[in-house]
Amino acid sequence: MYHTTNWGSRMKRWVQELDAVLSSLSLAFIQLERSGKCCQGLTLSQCHTLDVLSKNRDLTMNELSRQMGLAKSTMTRIVNTMVRRGWLERKRDQRDKRWVSVRLTAEGRKMSENVNRSSKEYVQRILKHLPAEKIPQLVESLNLVVRSVG
């Protein structure tokens, strides 16, 4: 009986601690967006869109929405803005006009490279504040959290 009670109280404490950490992490990402990790006026969603499309030649809106974890309507708004800015282009399938794929333009590839460089510099600044021996554990733990959410 003691073991289950002890386990329950530890679990309750862990839930509280993880909830606090995840809330702080969410706020940190909001501040990150505002502070310009995504340079040149991009939102985090636009940064992620550039990243996803830089790793794929082109994607349909359905594929892009699924990979981004966003509703198709939300993804359409993001893509519309990025098309207007000249970073993305749409291409209709010749056989089935309903299928539209999205891909980076030359300007979009440049923007993606800038964001990627900025992101790596930001991560390096974070890592400078962490003990080197703890970094692999941190990466492993964050990957566990990401896999458990997905």
C-alpha positions, 0 to 999 in steps of 0.5 A: 500500500505504501508503494502505490501511495508513494508512487501516486504522490511522486507522479502528482509532483512530476505532473506539477513540475512538468506542467510548470516546465512546459508552460515556461517553455511555451512562453519562451517560444513566444518570446523567441518568436518576438525576439527575432529567432525568425529573422526578417519579420517571419513568424515561427509558423513561417519559419517552420514552413520554410524548414519543412519545404526546404527538406522536401522538393514540394508538398501538397497543401494536405501534406504540408498541413499534416507535417506542420500539424495545422488545419488546412485553413490555417496552413492556407493563410500562412502559404498565402502570405508567403506566396505574396512575399515571394517565398513560395509558389503554388503549382497545379497538377497537370492531370488533376487541377484540384491538386496544388503543390507548394514549393520554395522560390529562389527567394524562399530558399535564401530566406530558408538558409538565413533562418537556418543559420539564425536558428543554429546561432540561437541554439549555440547561444543556448548551449553555451549556458549548459554543462557539456556533459548534460547536453546529450541527456537534454536532447534525449529527454526533449526527444522523448517529450516530442515523441510522447506528444505526437 
